[in-house]
Amino acid sequence: MKRSPRTLVADRNPHVRSFVRREMIKSGYQVRLAGDGRALFGWIDHPGTVDLLVLDPELPGADAPRLLERVCRCCPDLPVILHTDNAALYRFLRRGRVVRVGKSGNSIEKLIRVVAAMKPVRQ
């Protein structure tokens, strides 16, 4: 039996984290949460714990460009969905398996579609 991808949702807003988690679980995904850079790297620094990352790159305690560089460097094959409207971070979209879904009141449907289209590291 094929298991659902282990998706990490890293967002600075606890309400957004909870909402995205709830909607992704309803769609059949396993979901882990991170509210800051430390928690994010606590998950992705251990190989095999996360298959896909939904990332608000402006996490507390982290500089967004450095955070993205570290994610791309330490996990080059990890599919990443940037869940942000910060245009200055678009330059990271050129790096392999990184796509962007803008944050808006109705972005959850698009986010779920993009997650479904991404190819996780392992299944």
CNS distance restraints for C-alpha pairs under 8 A (distance, minus, plus):
assign (resid   2 and name CA) (resid 123 and name CA) 6.62 0.50 0.50
assign (resid   3 and name CA) (resid 123 and name CA) 6.18 0.50 0.50
assign (resid   4 and name CA) (resid  28 and name CA) 6.75 0.50 0.50
assign (resid   4 and name CA) (resid  29 and name CA) 5.42 0.50 0.50
assign (resid   4 and name CA) (resid  30 and name CA) 6.27 0.50 0.50
assign (resid   4 and name CA) (resid 123 and name CA) 6.90 0.50 0.50
assign (resid   5 and name CA) (resid  29 and name CA) 6.18 0.50 0.50
assign (resid   5 and name CA) (resid  30 and name CA) 6.28 0.50 0.50
assign (resid   5 and name CA) (resid  50 and name CA) 7.76 0.50 0.50
assign (resid   5 and name CA) (resid  51 and name CA) 5.66 0.50 0.50
assign (resid   5 and name CA) (resid  52 and name CA) 6.94 0.50 0.50
assign (resid   5 and name CA) (resid 120 and name CA) 6.44 0.50 0.50
assign (resid   5 and name CA) (resid 122 and name CA) 7.34 0.50 0.50
assign (resid   5 and name CA) (resid 123 and name CA) 6.10 0.50 0.50
assign (resid   6 and name CA) (resid  29 and name CA) 6.83 0.50 0.50
assign (resid   6 and name CA) (resid  30 and name CA) 4.93 0.50 0.50
assign (resid   6 and name CA) (resid  31 and name CA) 5.93 0.50 0.50
assign (resid   6 and name CA) (resid  32 and name CA) 7.32 0.50 0.50
assign (resid   6 and name CA) (resid  49 and name CA) 7.19 0.50 0.50
assign (resid   6 and name CA) (resid  50 and name CA) 5.14 0.50 0.50
assign (resid   6 and name CA) (resid  51 and name CA) 5.12 0.50 0.50
assign (resid   6 and name CA) (resid  52 and name CA) 6.49 0.50 0.50
assign (resid   7 and name CA) (resid  29 and name CA) 6.97 0.50 0.50
assign (resid   7 and name CA) (resid  30 and name CA) 6.02 0.50 0.50
assign (resid   7 and name CA) (resid  31 and name CA) 4.89 0.50 0.50
assign (resid   7 and name CA) (resid  32 and name CA) 6.18 0.50 0.50
assign (resid   7 and name CA) (resid  50 and name CA) 5.91 0.50 0.50
assign (resid   7 and name CA) (resid  51 and name CA) 5.91 0.50 0.50
assign (resid   7 and name CA) (resid  52 and name CA) 4.80 0.50 0.50
assign (resid   7 and name CA) (resid  53 and name CA) 5.71 0.50 0.50
assign (resid   7 and name CA) (resid  54 and name CA) 7.24 0.50 0.50
assign (resid   8 and name CA) (resid  31 and name CA) 5.78 0.50 0.50
assign (resid   8 and name CA) (resid  32 and name CA) 4.72 0.50 0.50
assign (resid   8 and name CA) (resid  33 and name CA) 5.64 0.50 0.50
assign (resid   8 and name CA) (resid  34 and name CA) 7.22 0.50 0.50
assign (resid   8 and name CA) (resid  50 and name CA) 6.32 0.50 0.50
assign (resid   8 and name CA) (resid  51 and name CA) 7.89 0.50 0.50
assign (resid   8 and name CA) (resid  52 and name CA) 6.34 0.50 0.50
assign (resid   8 and name CA) (resid  53 and name CA) 4.87 0.50 0.50
assign (resid   8 and name CA) (resid  54 and name CA) 6.08 0.50 0.50
assign (resid   9 and name CA) (resid  17 and name CA) 6.51 0.50 0.50
assign (resid   9 and name CA) (resid  20 and name CA) 7.56 0.50 0.50
assign (resid   9 and name CA) (resid  21 and name CA) 7.21 0.50 0.50
assign (resid   9 and name CA) (resid  31 and name CA) 6.96 0.50 0.50
assign (resid   9 and name CA) (resid  32 and name CA) 6.19 0.50 0.50
assign (resid   9 and name CA) (resid  33 and name CA) 4.99 0.50 0.50
assign (resid   9 and name CA) (resid  34 and name CA) 6.26 0.50 0.50
assign (resid   9 and name CA) (resid  53 and name CA) 6.16 0.50 0.50
assign (resid   9 and name CA) (resid  54 and name CA) 4.78 0.50 0.50
assign (resid   9 and name CA) (resid  55 and name CA) 6.13 0.50 0.50
assign (resid  10 and name CA) (resid  17 and name CA) 7.07 0.50 0.50
assign (resid  10 and name CA) (resid  33 and name CA) 5.84 0.50 0.50
assign (resid  10 and name CA) (resid  34 and name CA) 4.49 0.50 0.50
assign (resid  10 and name CA) (resid  35 and name CA) 5.69 0.50 0.50
assign (resid  10 and name CA) (resid  36 and name CA) 7.10 0.50 0.50
assign (resid  10 and name CA) (resid  40 and name CA) 6.44 0.50 0.50
assign (resid  10 and name CA) (resid  53 and name CA) 7.53 0.50 0.50
assign (resid  10 and name CA) (resid  54 and name CA) 6.18 0.50 0.50
assign (resid  10 and name CA) (resid  55 and name CA) 4.92 0.50 0.50
assign (resid  10 and name CA) (resid  56 and name CA) 5.98 0.50 0.50
assign (resid  10 and name CA) (resid  59 and name CA) 7.65 0.50 0.50
assign (resid  11 and name CA) (resid  16 and name CA) 6.92 0.50 0.50
assign (resid  11 and name CA) (resid  17 and name CA) 5.78 0.50 0.50
assign (resid  11 and name CA) (resid  34 and name CA) 6.61 0.50 0.50
assign (resid  11 and name CA) (resid  35 and name CA) 5.45 0.50 0.50
assign (resid  11 and name CA) (resid  36 and name CA) 7.26 0.50 0.50
assign (resid  11 and name CA) (resid  55 and name CA) 6.19 0.50 0.50
assign (resid  11 and name CA) (resid  56 and name CA) 4.79 0.50 0.50
assign (resid  11 and name CA) (resid  57 and name CA) 7.66 0.50 0.50
assign (resid  11 and name CA) (resid  58 and name CA) 7.83 0.50 0.50
assign (resid  11 and name CA) (resid  59 and name CA) 6.31 0.50 0.50
assign (resid  12 and name CA) (resid  17 and name CA) 7.80 0.50 0.50
assign (resid  12 and name CA) (resid  35 and name CA) 5.22 0.50 0.50
assign (resid  12 and name CA) (resid  36 and name CA) 6.40 0.50 0.50
assign (resid  12 and name CA) (resid  56 and name CA) 6.81 0.50 0.50
assign (resid  12 and name CA) (resid  58 and name CA) 6.96 0.50 0.50
assign (resid  12 and name CA) (resid  59 and name CA) 4.96 0.50 0.50
assign (resid  12 and name CA) (resid  60 and name CA) 6.35 0.50 0.50
assign (resid  13 and name CA) (resid  17 and name CA) 6.26 0.50 0.50
assign (resid  13 and name CA) (resid  35 and name CA) 7.26 0.50 0.50
assign (resid  14 and name CA) (resid  18 and name CA) 6.13 0.50 0.50
assign (resid  14 and name CA) (resid  35 and name CA) 7.06 0.50 0.50
assign (resid  15 and name CA) (resid  19 and name CA) 6.06 0.50 0.50
assign (resid  16 and name CA) (resid  20 and name CA) 5.96 0.50 0.50
assign (resid  17 and name CA) (resid  21 and name CA) 5.98 0.50 0.50
assign (resid  17 and name CA) (resid  33 and name CA) 6.88 0.50 0.50
assign (resid  17 and name CA) (resid  35 and name CA) 7.87 0.50 0.50
assign (resid  18 and name CA) (resid  22 and name CA) 6.06 0.50 0.50
assign (resid  19 and name CA) (resid  23 and name CA) 6.23 0.50 0.50
assign (resid  20 and name CA) (resid  24 and name CA) 6.00 0.50 0.50
assign (resid  20 and name CA) (resid 108 and name CA) 7.05 0.50 0.50
assign (resid  21 and name CA) (resid  25 and name CA) 6.05 0.50 0.50
assign (resid  21 and name CA) (resid  31 and name CA) 6.07 0.50 0.50
assign (resid  21 and name CA) (resid  32 and name CA) 7.79 0.50 0.50
assign (resid  21 and name CA) (resid  33 and name CA) 7.76 0.50 0.50
assign (resid  22 and name CA) (resid  26 and name CA) 6.28 0.50 0.50
assign (resid  23 and name CA) (resid  27 and name CA) 6.41 0.50 0.50
assign (resid  23 and name CA) (resid 108 and name CA) 7.71 0.50 0.50
assign (resid  24 and name CA) (resid  28 and name CA) 6.43 0.50 0.50
assign (resid  24 and name CA) (resid  29 and name CA) 5.48 0.50 0.50
assign (resid  24 and name CA) (resid  30 and name CA) 7.72 0.50 0.50
assign (resid  24 and name CA) (resid  31 and name CA) 7.23 0.50 0.50
assign (resid  24 and name CA) (resid 112 and name CA) 6.83 0.50 0.50
assign (resid  25 and name CA) (resid  29 and name CA) 4.90 0.50 0.50
assign (resid  25 and name CA) (resid  30 and name CA) 6.28 0.50 0.50
assign (resid  25 and name CA) (resid  31 and name CA) 6.79 0.50 0.50
assign (resid  27 and name CA) (resid 112 and name CA) 7.78 0.50 0.50
assign (resid  34 and name CA) (resid  39 and name CA) 5.12 0.50 0.50
assign (resid  34 and name CA) (resid  40 and name CA) 5.30 0.50 0.50
assign (resid  35 and name CA) (resid  39 and name CA) 6.53 0.50 0.50
assign (resid  35 and name CA) (resid  40 and name CA) 7.42 0.50 0.50
assign (resid  35 and name CA) (resid  59 and name CA) 6.88 0.50 0.50
assign (resid  35 and name CA) (resid  60 and name CA) 7.54 0.50 0.50
assign (resid  36 and name CA) (resid  40 and name CA) 6.27 0.50 0.50
assign (resid  36 and name CA) (resid  59 and name CA) 5.01 0.50 0.50
assign (resid  36 and name CA) (resid  60 and name CA) 5.11 0.50 0.50
assign (resid  36 and name CA) (resid  61 and name CA) 6.45 0.50 0.50
assign (resid  36 and name CA) (resid  62 and name CA) 7.40 0.50 0.50
assign (resid  37 and name CA) (resid  41 and name CA) 6.26 0.50 0.50
assign (resid  37 and name CA) (resid  59 and name CA) 5.94 0.50 0.50
assign (resid  37 and name CA) (resid  60 and name CA) 6.60 0.50 0.50
assign (resid  37 and name CA) (resid  61 and name CA) 6.12 0.50 0.50
assign (resid  37 and name CA) (resid  62 and name CA) 5.54 0.50 0.50
assign (resid  37 and name CA) (resid  67 and name CA) 7.51 0.50 0.50
assign (resid  38 and name CA) (resid  42 and name CA) 6.09 0.50 0.50
assign (resid  38 and name CA) (resid  61 and name CA) 7.77 0.50 0.50
assign (resid  39 and name CA) (resid  43 and name CA) 6.57 0.50 0.50
assign (resid  40 and name CA) (resid  44 and name CA) 6.42 0.50 0.50
assign (resid  41 and name CA) (resid  45 and name CA) 5.31 0.50 0.50
assign (resid  42 and name CA) (resid  46 and name CA) 7.21 0.50 0.50
assign (resid  43 and name CA) (resid  49 and name CA) 6.40 0.50 0.50
assign (resid  43 and name CA) (resid  50 and name CA) 6.95 0.50 0.50
assign (resid  44 and name CA) (resid  49 and name CA) 6.73 0.50 0.50
assign (resid  44 and name CA) (resid  50 and name CA) 6.33 0.50 0.50
assign (resid  44 and name CA) (resid  75 and name CA) 7.63 0.50 0.50
assign (resid  45 and name CA) (resid  74 and name CA) 7.62 0.50 0.50
assign (resid  51 and name CA) (resid  78 and name CA) 6.53 0.50 0.50
assign (resid  51 and name CA) (resid  79 and name CA) 7.42 0.50 0.50
assign (resid  51 and name CA) (resid 120 and name CA) 5.02 0.50 0.50
assign (resid  51 and name CA) (resid 121 and name CA) 4.90 0.50 0.50
assign (resid  51 and name CA) (resid 122 and name CA) 5.95 0.50 0.50
assign (resid  51 and name CA) (resid 123 and name CA) 7.82 0.50 0.50
assign (resid  52 and name CA) (resid  78 and name CA) 6.00 0.50 0.50
assign (resid  52 and name CA) (resid  79 and name CA) 5.17 0.50 0.50
assign (resid  52 and name CA) (resid  80 and name CA) 6.20 0.50 0.50
assign (resid  52 and name CA) (resid 120 and name CA) 5.46 0.50 0.50
assign (resid  52 and name CA) (resid 121 and name CA) 6.91 0.50 0.50
assign (resid  53 and name CA) (resid  78 and name CA) 7.23 0.50 0.50
assign (resid  53 and name CA) (resid  79 and name CA) 6.28 0.50 0.50
assign (resid  53 and name CA) (resid  80 and name CA) 4.78 0.50 0.50
assign (resid  53 and name CA) (resid  81 and name CA) 6.18 0.50 0.50
assign (resid  54 and name CA) (resid  80 and name CA) 5.94 0.50 0.50
assign (resid  54 and name CA) (resid  81 and name CA) 4.75 0.50 0.50
assign (resid  54 and name CA) (resid  82 and name CA) 6.16 0.50 0.50
assign (resid  54 and name CA) (resid  83 and name CA) 6.46 0.50 0.50
assign (resid  55 and name CA) (resid  80 and name CA) 6.93 0.50 0.50
assign (resid  55 and name CA) (resid  81 and name CA) 5.98 0.50 0.50
assign (resid  55 and name CA) (resid  82 and name CA) 4.96 0.50 0.50
assign (resid  55 and name CA) (resid  83 and name CA) 5.55 0.50 0.50
assign (resid  56 and name CA) (resid  82 and name CA) 5.99 0.50 0.50
assign (resid  56 and name CA) (resid  83 and name CA) 5.05 0.50 0.50
assign (resid  56 and name CA) (resid  84 and name CA) 5.84 0.50 0.50
assign (resid  57 and name CA) (resid  64 and name CA) 5.11 0.50 0.50
assign (resid  57 and name CA) (resid  65 and name CA) 7.88 0.50 0.50
assign (resid  57 and name CA) (resid  67 and name CA) 6.97 0.50 0.50
assign (resid  57 and name CA) (resid  68 and name CA) 6.89 0.50 0.50
assign (resid  57 and name CA) (resid  82 and name CA) 6.86 0.50 0.50
assign (resid  57 and name CA) (resid  83 and name CA) 7.66 0.50 0.50
assign (resid  57 and name CA) (resid  84 and name CA) 7.31 0.50 0.50
assign (resid  58 and name CA) (resid  62 and name CA) 6.97 0.50 0.50
assign (resid  58 and name CA) (resid  63 and name CA) 7.03 0.50 0.50
assign (resid  58 and name CA) (resid  64 and name CA) 5.22 0.50 0.50
assign (resid  59 and name CA) (resid  63 and name CA) 7.81 0.50 0.50
assign (resid  59 and name CA) (resid  64 and name CA) 7.29 0.50 0.50
assign (resid  62 and name CA) (resid  66 and name CA) 7.60 0.50 0.50
assign (resid  62 and name CA) (resid  67 and name CA) 6.26 0.50 0.50
assign (resid  63 and name CA) (resid  67 and name CA) 5.87 0.50 0.50
assign (resid  64 and name CA) (resid  68 and name CA) 6.14 0.50 0.50
assign (resid  64 and name CA) (resid  89 and name CA) 7.86 0.50 0.50
assign (resid  65 and name CA) (resid  69 and name CA) 6.15 0.50 0.50
assign (resid  65 and name CA) (resid  89 and name CA) 7.03 0.50 0.50
assign (resid  66 and name CA) (resid  70 and name CA) 6.11 0.50 0.50
assign (resid  67 and name CA) (resid  71 and name CA) 6.25 0.50 0.50
assign (resid  68 and name CA) (resid  72 and name CA) 6.09 0.50 0.50
assign (resid  68 and name CA) (resid  92 and name CA) 7.42 0.50 0.50
assign (resid  69 and name CA) (resid  73 and name CA) 5.99 0.50 0.50
assign (resid  70 and name CA) (resid  74 and name CA) 5.89 0.50 0.50
assign (resid  71 and name CA) (resid  75 and name CA) 5.64 0.50 0.50
assign (resid  71 and name CA) (resid  76 and name CA) 7.39 0.50 0.50
assign (resid  72 and name CA) (resid  76 and name CA) 4.95 0.50 0.50
assign (resid  72 and name CA) (resid  78 and name CA) 7.98 0.50 0.50
assign (resid  72 and name CA) (resid  95 and name CA) 7.54 0.50 0.50
assign (resid  76 and name CA) (resid  96 and name CA) 7.71 0.50 0.50
assign (resid  76 and name CA) (resid  97 and name CA) 7.90 0.50 0.50
assign (resid  77 and name CA) (resid  96 and name CA) 7.92 0.50 0.50
assign (resid  77 and name CA) (resid  97 and name CA) 6.91 0.50 0.50
assign (resid  77 and name CA) (resid 121 and name CA) 6.50 0.50 0.50
assign (resid  78 and name CA) (resid  97 and name CA) 6.91 0.50 0.50
assign (resid  78 and name CA) (resid 120 and name CA) 7.05 0.50 0.50
assign (resid  78 and name CA) (resid 121 and name CA) 5.78 0.50 0.50
assign (resid  79 and name CA) (resid  97 and name CA) 4.82 0.50 0.50
assign (resid  79 and name CA) (resid  98 and name CA) 6.03 0.50 0.50
assign (resid  79 and name CA) (resid 118 and name CA) 6.84 0.50 0.50
assign (resid  79 and name CA) (resid 119 and name CA) 7.06 0.50 0.50
assign (resid  79 and name CA) (resid 120 and name CA) 6.18 0.50 0.50
assign (resid  79 and name CA) (resid 121 and name CA) 7.03 0.50 0.50
assign (resid  80 and name CA) (resid  97 and name CA) 6.16 0.50 0.50
assign (resid  80 and name CA) (resid  98 and name CA) 4.70 0.50 0.50
assign (resid  80 and name CA) (resid  99 and name CA) 6.48 0.50 0.50
assign (resid  81 and name CA) (resid  98 and name CA) 5.76 0.50 0.50
assign (resid  81 and name CA) (resid  99 and name CA) 5.00 0.50 0.50
assign (resid  81 and name CA) (resid 100 and name CA) 5.45 0.50 0.50
assign (resid  81 and name CA) (resid 101 and name CA) 6.76 0.50 0.50
assign (resid  81 and name CA) (resid 115 and name CA) 7.70 0.50 0.50
assign (resid  82 and name CA) (resid  98 and name CA) 7.08 0.50 0.50
assign (resid  82 and name CA) (resid  99 and name CA) 6.09 0.50 0.50
assign (resid  82 and name CA) (resid 100 and name CA) 4.57 0.50 0.50
assign (resid  82 and name CA) (resid 101 and name CA) 6.13 0.50 0.50
assign (resid  82 and name CA) (resid 102 and name CA) 7.90 0.50 0.50
assign (resid  83 and name CA) (resid 100 and name CA) 6.03 0.50 0.50
assign (resid  83 and name CA) (resid 101 and name CA) 5.07 0.50 0.50
assign (resid  83 and name CA) (resid 102 and name CA) 5.68 0.50 0.50
assign (resid  83 and name CA) (resid 103 and name CA) 6.05 0.50 0.50
assign (resid  84 and name CA) (resid 100 and name CA) 7.05 0.50 0.50
assign (resid  84 and name CA) (resid 101 and name CA) 6.53 0.50 0.50
assign (resid  84 and name CA) (resid 102 and name CA) 5.00 0.50 0.50
assign (resid  84 and name CA) (resid 103 and name CA) 5.41 0.50 0.50
assign (resid  85 and name CA) (resid 101 and name CA) 7.88 0.50 0.50
assign (resid  85 and name CA) (resid 102 and name CA) 4.97 0.50 0.50
assign (resid  85 and name CA) (resid 103 and name CA) 5.98 0.50 0.50
assign (resid  86 and name CA) (resid  90 and name CA) 7.44 0.50 0.50
assign (resid  89 and name CA) (resid  93 and name CA) 7.94 0.50 0.50
assign (resid  90 and name CA) (resid 100 and name CA) 7.80 0.50 0.50
assign (resid  92 and name CA) (resid  98 and name CA) 7.03 0.50 0.50
assign (resid  93 and name CA) (resid  97 and name CA) 7.96 0.50 0.50
assign (resid  93 and name CA) (resid  98 and name CA) 5.21 0.50 0.50
assign (resid  93 and name CA) (resid  99 and name CA) 5.59 0.50 0.50
assign (resid  93 and name CA) (resid 100 and name CA) 7.10 0.50 0.50
assign (resid  94 and name CA) (resid  98 and name CA) 7.21 0.50 0.50
assign (resid 101 and name CA) (resid 107 and name CA) 7.36 0.50 0.50
assign (resid 101 and name CA) (resid 110 and name CA) 7.27 0.50 0.50
assign (resid 101 and name CA) (resid 111 and name CA) 6.27 0.50 0.50
assign (resid 101 and name CA) (resid 114 and name CA) 7.98 0.50 0.50
assign (resid 102 and name CA) (resid 107 and name CA) 6.81 0.50 0.50
assign (resid 103 and name CA) (resid 107 and name CA) 5.83 0.50 0.50
assign (resid 106 and name CA) (resid 110 and name CA) 7.90 0.50 0.50
assign (resid 107 and name CA) (resid 111 and name CA) 6.03 0.50 0.50
assign (resid 108 and name CA) (resid 112 and name CA) 6.11 0.50 0.50
assign (resid 109 and name CA) (resid 113 and name CA) 6.32 0.50 0.50
assign (resid 110 and name CA) (resid 114 and name CA) 6.16 0.50 0.50
assign (resid 111 and name CA) (resid 115 and name CA) 6.09 0.50 0.50
assign (resid 112 and name CA) (resid 116 and name CA) 6.16 0.50 0.50
assign (resid 113 and name CA) (resid 117 and name CA) 6.29 0.50 0.50
assign (resid 114 and name CA) (resid 118 and name CA) 6.22 0.50 0.50
